[in-house]
């Protein structure tokens, strides 16, 4: 048997007063997902703790069965996803060039998201391409628009530092500090001190650039600061196929998912998003179904998350209904196949209302396969699935249930290899005469 795991990013939501305290998924017409829910087991899922808002990369890391203590940081993952060479001792940080105003010796974030032409940004980004202090070099590498990565190179660096980007406008830029739980406090203090000098240097360089002087004269916000967040650094990880005994394929469009899955040793099938999310997902489901060389195929779409980030619940409803049409392929071809365990869930909730970036509610999950129990759930949404026989799954329980329903789980206590892996048989060594 093999597993197809479909993750509808940011599918869950808050109760919205304008639609009777229902969620967009409750309000949407989803005949195909509802049909699939009737064929198997349903429940709720949270990658960590109920109420805890999780970013996608950390939620996925846990969903794939890894501990947050081993998480290498989004900056590192994104650098790997973009194909930038990052050495094991280097630190990568997500970076964003935006507009601040200096007030009473503080840097106040004025415009965090700036949609500017590439020909305007290029000379600004070139001006801050390299920063050097003592034996440390920081290179700013643009990725898309105002976004980029800052790669720190040198000795004695740590990724265990706080962010400088406050994200919300009219708040002051934050001082970078060593994390309280840093394994090497001295390295973290050293790194934080350099980063604070780095961002202040970016303000001096960018503020004096002719482009920004002209923008200020024209009453336009200058692009005059680098905001930093989510520092990351290499950490050794057991490959997914060794950890779970499953040969895995990722089918996704986002670079962060390519980066994460690649450092876990999964094969990557890069796809592109169009203006038709339903057709995109149908093609990905088709690719997953015919990828018979793999035991675990992960399928992802960002469309639901992006709609919610626009704070537009009606758009999210529309996107969900488009995606549901894609599940007609699963209904006709995947569900009848007893050799496939088919799972649909989400990594986190993304609220269409309020101020939170992501929110901490549980998300629905369904599992359909020849060994899955059949409960009485008749609709796929956050409330209906709460009545399902899976109950509430958390964290690594998802991967253990996958092994269980693939009929590959190992009885606890059996040791057929030096590593107590959760699948059977393990990588044992036959005894020779």
Backbone torsions as a table, in degrees:
resi	resn	phi	psi	omega
1	UNK	NA	157.1	176.0
2	UNK	-135.8	161.9	-176.4
3	UNK	-116.2	135.2	169.1
4	UNK	-113.3	113.6	179.8
5	UNK	-105.1	116.8	179.9
6	UNK	-104.4	122.1	179.7
7	UNK	-111.8	112.9	176.2
8	UNK	-93.1	96.7	-169.4
9	UNK	-57.7	129.9	176.1
10	UNK	65.0	28.0	-174.2
11	UNK	-66.0	-41.3	-178.1
12	UNK	-66.7	164.1	-177.0
13	UNK	-158.2	174.6	173.9
14	UNK	-83.7	164.8	169.7
15	UNK	-71.0	131.1	-173.5
16	UNK	-112.3	120.2	-174.1
17	UNK	-56.5	-37.4	-175.9
18	UNK	-65.7	-18.9	178.1
19	UNK	-121.4	40.1	173.2
20	UNK	70.1	33.0	-178.8
21	UNK	65.2	16.6	175.6
22	UNK	-88.1	165.8	173.8
23	UNK	-92.5	163.8	174.8
24	UNK	-58.2	-35.1	178.6
25	UNK	-66.7	-38.9	175.6
26	UNK	-63.9	-38.3	-176.1
27	UNK	-77.1	-22.5	-175.7
28	UNK	-76.4	152.7	173.5
29	UNK	-89.5	114.2	-174.2
30	UNK	-131.9	65.5	-175.5
31	UNK	-62.1	-34.0	-177.8
32	UNK	-75.1	-44.1	176.4
33	UNK	-64.2	-37.3	178.0
34	UNK	-63.5	-41.7	178.9
35	UNK	-61.5	-46.1	-178.6
36	UNK	-64.2	-37.0	178.3
37	UNK	-59.6	-34.1	-179.0
38	UNK	-70.1	-16.9	-174.3
39	UNK	-88.8	-7.9	-174.1
40	UNK	-151.4	-142.3	-175.9
41	UNK	-104.1	140.6	178.7
42	UNK	-126.7	163.0	178.7
43	UNK	-178.8	-161.1	177.3
44	UNK	-121.5	156.2	-179.6
45	UNK	-137.7	144.4	167.9
46	UNK	-143.2	132.8	-176.9
47	UNK	-70.1	-21.0	-178.1
48	UNK	-136.9	-107.0	-177.3
49	UNK	-115.1	139.2	177.4
50	UNK	-55.4	133.3	-178.9
51	UNK	92.8	-14.0	-179.9
52	UNK	-87.1	120.8	179.8
53	UNK	-79.8	121.4	-175.2
54	UNK	-110.6	138.6	170.5
55	UNK	-74.9	156.7	-174.0
56	UNK	-58.1	-45.1	-173.5
57	UNK	-66.1	-36.4	178.7
58	UNK	-74.6	-39.8	177.8
59	UNK	-61.3	-44.6	178.2
60	UNK	-63.4	-41.6	-180.0
61	UNK	-56.2	-43.2	178.3
62	UNK	-71.9	-42.4	179.2
63	UNK	-56.2	-36.6	179.6
64	UNK	-80.4	4.4	170.9
65	UNK	93.0	24.7	-178.7
66	UNK	-112.8	153.6	-178.6
67	UNK	-85.9	140.1	179.6
68	UNK	-60.0	-26.2	178.6
69	UNK	-61.9	-21.5	-179.3
70	UNK	-100.7	3.9	-176.5
71	UNK	-67.5	126.7	-175.1
72	UNK	-80.9	-5.6	179.5
73	UNK	97.1	142.6	-175.5
74	UNK	-65.9	-35.4	179.3
75	UNK	-56.5	-44.9	179.4
76	UNK	-65.8	-44.8	-178.5
77	UNK	-61.7	-43.2	-177.9
78	UNK	-68.5	-36.0	176.3
79	UNK	-62.3	-42.5	177.6
80	UNK	-65.6	-38.7	-179.8
81	UNK	-63.9	-36.8	-179.1
82	UNK	-81.3	-4.9	178.1
83	UNK	82.0	17.0	179.4
84	UNK	-82.6	137.3	179.3
85	UNK	-72.3	116.1	178.2
86	UNK	-122.7	116.6	-179.6
87	UNK	-77.9	163.1	-173.5
88	UNK	-59.9	-31.9	-176.6
89	UNK	-93.2	1.0	-177.8
90	UNK	-90.6	159.5	-179.6
91	UNK	-118.7	133.0	178.5
92	UNK	-116.3	134.4	-179.9
93	UNK	-127.1	138.1	169.7
94	UNK	-63.9	134.9	-175.6
95	UNK	-134.3	146.0	-178.7
96	UNK	-140.8	127.6	175.6
97	UNK	-91.1	124.6	-176.6
98	UNK	-146.4	-167.1	-172.5
99	UNK	-110.0	128.8	175.0
100	UNK	-126.7	163.2	172.4
101	UNK	-125.7	133.8	179.7
102	UNK	-85.3	119.4	-177.1
103	UNK	-135.6	118.7	178.9
104	UNK	52.2	44.6	177.7
105	UNK	70.2	9.3	174.2
106	UNK	-110.8	153.3	176.7
107	UNK	-101.8	111.4	-176.3
108	UNK	-97.9	124.4	178.6
109	UNK	-68.5	120.9	-178.1
110	UNK	-104.3	-47.9	-179.7
111	UNK	-134.4	111.3	-176.0
112	UNK	-88.6	-32.8	179.9
113	UNK	-113.4	116.9	-176.9
114	UNK	-126.8	121.3	179.1
115	UNK	-97.5	96.3	-173.6
116	UNK	-122.7	154.1	-177.7
117	UNK	-67.4	143.6	179.6
118	UNK	-57.6	-36.8	-178.2
119	UNK	-69.4	-21.3	174.7
120	UNK	-80.6	-40.4	-176.5
121	UNK	-74.2	-33.8	-172.7
122	UNK	-55.6	-51.1	179.8
123	UNK	-65.5	-30.9	176.7
124	UNK	-66.6	-44.3	179.5
125	UNK	-67.7	-33.6	176.8
126	UNK	-65.4	-34.2	-178.5
127	UNK	-66.1	-26.3	-179.8
128	UNK	-113.1	23.5	-175.5
129	UNK	-60.8	-43.1	-177.3
130	UNK	-129.3	136.1	172.1
131	UNK	-125.7	132.8	-178.6
132	UNK	-130.6	135.9	175.4
133	UNK	-147.7	119.2	-177.3
134	UNK	55.0	-120.4	-177.9
135	UNK	-99.2	14.5	-176.4
136	UNK	-110.9	137.0	173.3
137	UNK	-124.3	138.0	174.0
138	UNK	-122.0	125.2	178.1
139	UNK	-109.2	126.8	174.1
140	UNK	-92.7	122.1	-179.0
141	UNK	-117.6	112.0	178.2
142	UNK	-64.9	145.5	176.5
143	UNK	-118.4	-55.9	179.7
144	UNK	-151.2	120.4	178.9
145	UNK	60.0	-127.7	-179.3
146	UNK	-81.0	-6.2	-175.7
147	UNK	-86.5	153.3	177.1
148	UNK	-168.4	-167.7	178.2
149	UNK	-130.0	141.2	172.3
150	UNK	-108.4	118.3	-178.3
151	UNK	-104.0	118.6	179.1
152	UNK	-94.5	129.8	179.9
153	UNK	-125.5	140.2	179.5
154	UNK	142.1	-173.2	-176.8
155	UNK	-96.5	152.3	173.5
156	UNK	72.7	33.8	-177.9
157	UNK	-101.6	154.1	179.6
158	UNK	-140.6	144.5	175.2
159	UNK	-91.2	1.8	-175.6
160	UNK	-88.3	63.2	-179.4
161	UNK	-131.1	162.1	-179.7
162	UNK	-84.8	174.2	-179.6
163	UNK	-85.0	163.6	170.6
164	UNK	-110.6	-22.1	-177.3
165	UNK	-80.5	114.7	179.8
166	UNK	-76.7	-10.4	177.0
167	UNK	71.4	-49.4	-178.7
168	UNK	-85.6	132.6	-177.5
169	UNK	-68.4	155.5	-177.1
170	UNK	72.9	9.9	172.9
171	UNK	-103.7	150.6	179.4
172	UNK	-73.3	148.3	171.5
173	UNK	-57.3	138.8	-175.1
174	UNK	-90.8	143.7	174.1
175	UNK	-72.0	132.9	176.9
176	UNK	-73.8	130.5	-177.5
177	UNK	-128.3	155.0	171.8
178	UNK	-69.5	142.7	177.4
179	UNK	-70.5	146.3	-179.9
180	UNK	-62.9	-30.2	-177.6
181	UNK	-95.6	17.2	-178.6
182	UNK	-60.0	134.1	178.0
183	UNK	-68.6	-36.6	178.9
184	UNK	-124.5	93.9	-174.3
185	UNK	-63.3	-36.3	-178.3
186	UNK	-63.2	-44.7	177.9
187	UNK	-64.3	-41.1	-179.1
188	UNK	-65.4	-39.8	177.3
189	UNK	-64.1	-42.2	179.2
190	UNK	-62.1	-45.9	-179.2
191	UNK	-64.6	-44.5	-179.5
192	UNK	-61.4	-42.0	-179.7
193	UNK	-61.9	-41.9	179.5
194	UNK	-65.8	-42.2	-178.3
195	UNK	-65.5	-36.1	176.7
196	UNK	-64.1	-39.9	176.1
197	UNK	-67.2	-36.9	-178.7
198	UNK	-61.9	-48.4	-176.8
199	UNK	-70.0	-34.6	176.6
200	UNK	-67.3	-36.8	175.1
201	UNK	-62.1	-41.2	-179.5
202	UNK	-60.9	-36.4	179.0
203	UNK	-64.8	-44.2	-179.3
204	UNK	-64.0	-44.3	-177.7
205	UNK	-67.7	-48.5	-175.4
206	UNK	-71.9	-36.2	-178.7
207	UNK	-65.0	-31.0	-179.1
208	UNK	-91.0	1.5	-179.6
209	UNK	-72.7	139.1	-179.2
210	UNK	-54.0	-35.2	-180.0
211	UNK	-62.3	-44.8	-179.0
212	UNK	-73.2	-33.9	175.1
213	UNK	-60.7	-42.2	178.1
214	UNK	-65.3	-40.8	-179.9
215	UNK	-63.7	-41.6	178.4
216	UNK	-63.1	-42.5	178.5
217	UNK	-63.4	-27.8	179.3
218	UNK	-93.9	11.9	-178.5
219	UNK	60.1	35.2	175.3
220	UNK	-108.6	146.2	-178.5
221	UNK	-67.2	130.9	178.4
222	UNK	-75.4	154.2	172.8
223	UNK	-96.7	92.6	-163.5
224	UNK	-132.5	22.4	-178.8
225	UNK	-158.8	151.5	171.8
226	UNK	-106.4	121.9	173.1
227	UNK	-99.3	138.4	-174.5
228	UNK	-118.4	146.5	174.2
229	UNK	-161.7	160.8	170.5
230	UNK	56.7	55.5	177.7
231	UNK	-60.0	144.5	-179.4
232	UNK	-142.3	157.2	-178.2
233	UNK	-154.4	152.7	-177.9
234	UNK	-55.1	137.5	169.4
235	UNK	-138.4	138.4	-180.0
236	UNK	-68.7	134.0	-179.2
237	UNK	-131.6	139.9	174.9
238	UNK	-71.3	127.1	-179.1
239	UNK	-57.1	148.1	-176.9
240	UNK	-54.9	-42.3	-176.3
241	UNK	-68.1	-27.6	175.9
242	UNK	-80.8	-35.7	-177.8
243	UNK	-70.9	-39.0	-174.1
244	UNK	-120.1	-2.8	177.9
245	UNK	71.1	23.0	-175.9
246	UNK	-126.1	128.9	173.9
247	UNK	-78.3	122.8	-166.5
248	UNK	-117.2	148.2	175.8
249	UNK	-129.3	136.0	174.8
250	UNK	-106.1	127.8	174.5
251	UNK	-118.9	101.6	-173.8
252	UNK	-154.3	163.0	-179.7
253	UNK	-104.2	-24.2	-173.2
254	UNK	-83.2	138.7	-178.6
255	UNK	-61.2	-36.1	-177.8
256	UNK	-63.0	-33.5	-179.9
257	UNK	-77.1	-35.3	173.6
258	UNK	-61.8	-44.7	-178.1
259	UNK	-64.7	-47.0	-178.9
260	UNK	-62.5	-48.4	-177.1
261	UNK	-67.3	-32.0	179.8
262	UNK	-69.4	-38.9	179.3
263	UNK	-72.2	-15.7	174.3
264	UNK	-91.4	1.0	175.9
265	UNK	84.4	14.0	176.1
266	UNK	-80.1	152.7	169.4
267	UNK	-76.8	151.0	-174.1
268	UNK	-120.5	128.9	170.0
269	UNK	-112.1	102.4	-177.2
270	UNK	-78.6	130.6	177.3
271	UNK	-127.8	166.9	-178.6
272	UNK	-116.9	151.8	175.9
273	UNK	-90.1	143.2	173.7
274	UNK	-117.3	-170.5	176.4
275	UNK	-83.1	4.7	-179.3
276	UNK	-120.3	84.1	-175.0
277	UNK	-61.9	-32.0	179.0
278	UNK	-64.8	-45.3	178.7
279	UNK	-66.5	-37.0	177.2
280	UNK	-59.7	-46.6	-177.4
281	UNK	-68.2	-38.5	178.4
282	UNK	-59.8	-41.8	178.8
283	UNK	-64.8	-37.9	179.2
284	UNK	-68.2	-37.8	176.1
285	UNK	-65.0	-39.3	178.1
286	UNK	-63.4	-44.9	178.6
287	UNK	-61.2	-41.4	-178.7
288	UNK	-65.1	-42.7	-176.7
289	UNK	-64.3	-36.4	-178.0
290	UNK	-91.8	4.6	176.2
291	UNK	-86.7	66.1	-170.9
292	UNK	-76.0	-5.6	176.8
293	UNK	-81.5	-3.6	-175.3
294	UNK	-114.4	149.9	177.5
295	UNK	-92.1	-25.0	-175.0
296	UNK	-139.1	116.1	180.0
297	UNK	-119.1	119.0	-179.4
298	UNK	-100.2	124.5	-178.4
299	UNK	-117.8	133.2	-173.3
300	UNK	-133.3	143.6	167.3
301	UNK	-137.1	139.6	-178.6
302	UNK	-97.3	-1.7	-168.4
303	UNK	-60.3	-41.4	-178.8
304	UNK	-66.9	-40.3	179.3
305	UNK	-63.6	-44.1	-177.9
306	UNK	-64.7	-38.6	178.2
307	UNK	-63.7	-42.1	-179.8
308	UNK	-66.3	-36.7	180.0
309	UNK	-65.0	-18.9	175.5
310	UNK	-81.3	0.8	-178.0
311	UNK	54.7	45.6	-176.3
312	UNK	-131.8	91.2	-175.4
313	UNK	-65.7	-31.5	179.7
314	UNK	-67.8	-38.9	176.8
315	UNK	-64.1	-38.2	178.4
316	UNK	-64.2	-40.0	175.7
317	UNK	-59.2	-46.9	-179.2
318	UNK	-60.9	-42.9	-179.8
319	UNK	-64.6	-42.7	178.3
320	UNK	-59.5	-41.5	180.0
321	UNK	-67.3	-35.5	174.8
322	UNK	-65.1	-43.4	-180.0
323	UNK	-65.0	-35.4	-179.9
324	UNK	-59.6	-34.5	178.9
325	UNK	-61.7	-31.5	178.7
326	UNK	-65.3	-28.9	-177.5
327	UNK	-75.0	-2.6	171.9
328	UNK	-63.2	-34.9	176.6
329	UNK	-63.3	-43.4	178.9
330	UNK	-64.4	-40.9	-179.5
331	UNK	-60.8	-40.3	-175.5
332	UNK	-84.4	-33.7	-170.3
333	UNK	-115.7	-38.6	-174.0
334	UNK	-86.1	-47.2	-176.0
335	UNK	-59.9	-40.7	179.2
336	UNK	-69.3	-12.6	-176.0
337	UNK	-85.7	110.1	-177.6
338	UNK	-70.5	-5.6	179.0
339	UNK	-92.0	4.0	-176.6
340	UNK	-123.6	130.2	166.6
341	UNK	-95.3	117.2	-174.5
342	UNK	-109.1	124.8	-176.7
343	UNK	-127.4	135.5	173.8
344	UNK	-126.3	128.8	176.8
345	UNK	-158.9	-162.2	177.5
346	UNK	-140.9	165.0	179.4
347	UNK	-86.2	-27.9	-177.5
348	UNK	-170.2	172.6	171.7
349	UNK	-92.7	142.9	171.2
350	UNK	-125.4	114.5	-173.6
351	UNK	-75.8	136.6	176.2
352	UNK	-84.4	-5.5	179.1
353	UNK	-133.6	161.1	176.6
354	UNK	88.3	-168.6	-172.5
355	UNK	-106.4	-13.5	-174.1
356	UNK	-70.2	146.7	177.8
357	UNK	-70.0	-57.3	166.4
358	UNK	-120.5	164.4	177.0
359	UNK	-122.5	169.8	-167.2
360	UNK	-102.4	12.9	179.3
361	UNK	-69.8	155.0	174.0
362	UNK	-66.7	162.6	178.8
363	UNK	-121.0	154.7	179.0
364	UNK	-74.0	153.9	176.2
365	UNK	-143.1	140.5	172.7
366	UNK	-129.5	144.9	177.0
367	UNK	-131.5	121.1	-178.8
368	UNK	-126.1	124.0	-179.9
369	UNK	-174.2	175.7	-172.3
370	UNK	-68.0	-21.0	179.2
371	UNK	-105.3	1.1	-179.5
372	UNK	-77.9	138.9	173.5
373	UNK	-67.7	158.1	178.6
374	UNK	-114.3	116.6	-179.3
375	UNK	-102.0	-166.0	-174.4
376	UNK	-100.6	10.3	-179.8
377	UNK	-69.4	134.1	-176.8
378	UNK	-119.0	-2.4	-178.9
379	UNK	-144.5	140.6	-177.9
380	UNK	-94.9	96.1	172.9
381	UNK	-157.0	177.2	-172.6
382	UNK	-65.8	-29.6	-177.2
383	UNK	-88.6	-47.7	-178.9
384	UNK	-61.5	-42.9	-176.5
385	UNK	-68.4	-20.1	177.5
386	UNK	-62.6	-19.9	179.9
387	UNK	-89.0	-0.2	-174.7
388	UNK	-78.2	166.3	-173.2
389	UNK	-74.0	-13.3	177.7
390	UNK	-74.9	-21.4	-176.5
391	UNK	65.2	-139.8	178.2
392	UNK	-106.0	116.9	174.4
393	UNK	-96.5	141.2	177.9
394	UNK	-129.8	145.2	167.8
395	UNK	50.5	-125.2	-175.4
396	UNK	-68.9	-12.0	-179.9
397	UNK	-58.6	-27.3	178.0
398	UNK	-60.5	-49.0	-178.4
399	UNK	-67.6	-35.6	177.7
400	UNK	-65.8	-38.2	177.1
401	UNK	-67.7	-35.5	177.4
402	UNK	-62.0	-48.2	177.4
403	UNK	-60.0	-40.6	-179.2
404	UNK	-61.6	-46.5	-177.3
405	UNK	-80.2	-11.5	169.9
406	UNK	-88.2	-0.9	-178.9
407	UNK	64.2	36.4	-177.8
408	UNK	-122.8	4.8	-177.7
409	UNK	-70.5	148.4	-179.7
410	UNK	-100.1	141.0	174.6
411	UNK	-65.5	126.2	-178.9
412	UNK	-56.8	135.4	179.1
413	UNK	101.9	-23.3	176.7
414	UNK	-72.1	135.2	-179.8
415	UNK	-127.1	95.9	177.0
416	UNK	-101.7	0.8	177.3
417	UNK	-152.2	161.9	-177.9
418	UNK	-62.2	-26.5	176.2
419	UNK	-95.8	131.6	-178.0
420	UNK	-80.4	72.8	-178.1
421	UNK	-76.1	155.8	-174.2
422	UNK	-85.7	-1.7	-177.5
423	UNK	-113.0	162.2	-178.7
424	UNK	-136.7	138.6	-3.7
425	UNK	-78.9	155.1	177.4
426	UNK	-87.4	-171.3	-179.4
427	UNK	-86.3	74.0	-176.4
428	UNK	-84.6	163.2	177.4
429	UNK	-112.1	118.0	179.0
430	UNK	-64.7	141.9	178.5
431	UNK	-76.2	130.1	177.7
432	UNK	-97.3	155.9	179.1
433	UNK	-67.2	NA	NA
